Amino acid sequence: MANLIEFFRMVLSYLMVFGVIAVVSAAGAFVGIKLWKPKKKEEKSME
C-alpha cells in the first residue's frame, strides 16, 4: 500500500510540474501575441 501511495505522489508531482510549464508557456504566448505588431508598409519597403 505504501508503494501505491508513493506512486500516486510521484505522478501528481510530475503532473503539477507539467501544469506549471503549460501555464507559463501559455502566458508567454498570450503576451507575445498581444505585444506583436505588424510592420508598416514604409518599414517593409526599406528592407
C-alpha positions as CSV (number, residue, x, y, z in Angstrom):
1,M,0.0,0.0,0.0
2,A,2.9,2.4,0.7
3,N,4.3,1.8,-2.7
4,L,0.9,2.7,-4.3
5,I,0.7,5.9,-2.3
6,E,4.3,6.9,-3.3
7,F,3.5,6.1,-6.9
8,F,0.5,8.5,-6.9
9,R,2.6,11.2,-5.1
10,M,5.2,11.0,-7.9
11,V,2.5,11.0,-10.7
12,L,0.8,14.0,-9.1
13,S,4.1,15.9,-8.7
14,Y,5.0,15.3,-12.4
15,L,1.6,16.4,-13.4
16,M,1.9,19.6,-11.3
17,V,5.3,20.4,-12.9
18,F,3.8,19.8,-16.4
19,G,0.9,22.1,-15.5
20,V,3.2,24.9,-14.3
21,I,5.2,24.6,-17.6
22,A,2.0,24.7,-19.6
23,V,0.6,27.7,-17.8
24,V,3.9,29.7,-18.2
25,S,4.1,28.8,-21.9
26,A,0.5,29.8,-22.5
27,A,1.1,33.1,-20.6
28,G,4.2,33.8,-22.7
29,A,2.4,33.0,-25.9
30,F,-0.5,35.3,-24.9
31,V,1.8,38.2,-24.0
32,G,3.8,37.7,-27.2
33,I,0.7,37.7,-29.4
34,K,-0.7,40.8,-27.7
35,L,2.6,42.8,-27.9
36,W,3.4,41.7,-31.5
37,K,2.7,44.5,-34.0
38,P,2.9,44.0,-37.8
39,K,5.4,46.2,-39.6
40,K,4.1,49.2,-41.5
41,K,4.4,49.4,-45.3
42,E,7.2,52.0,-45.1
43,E,9.3,49.8,-42.9
44,K,8.8,46.8,-45.3
45,S,9.9,48.8,-48.3
46,M,13.1,49.9,-46.6
47,E,14.3,46.4,-46.1
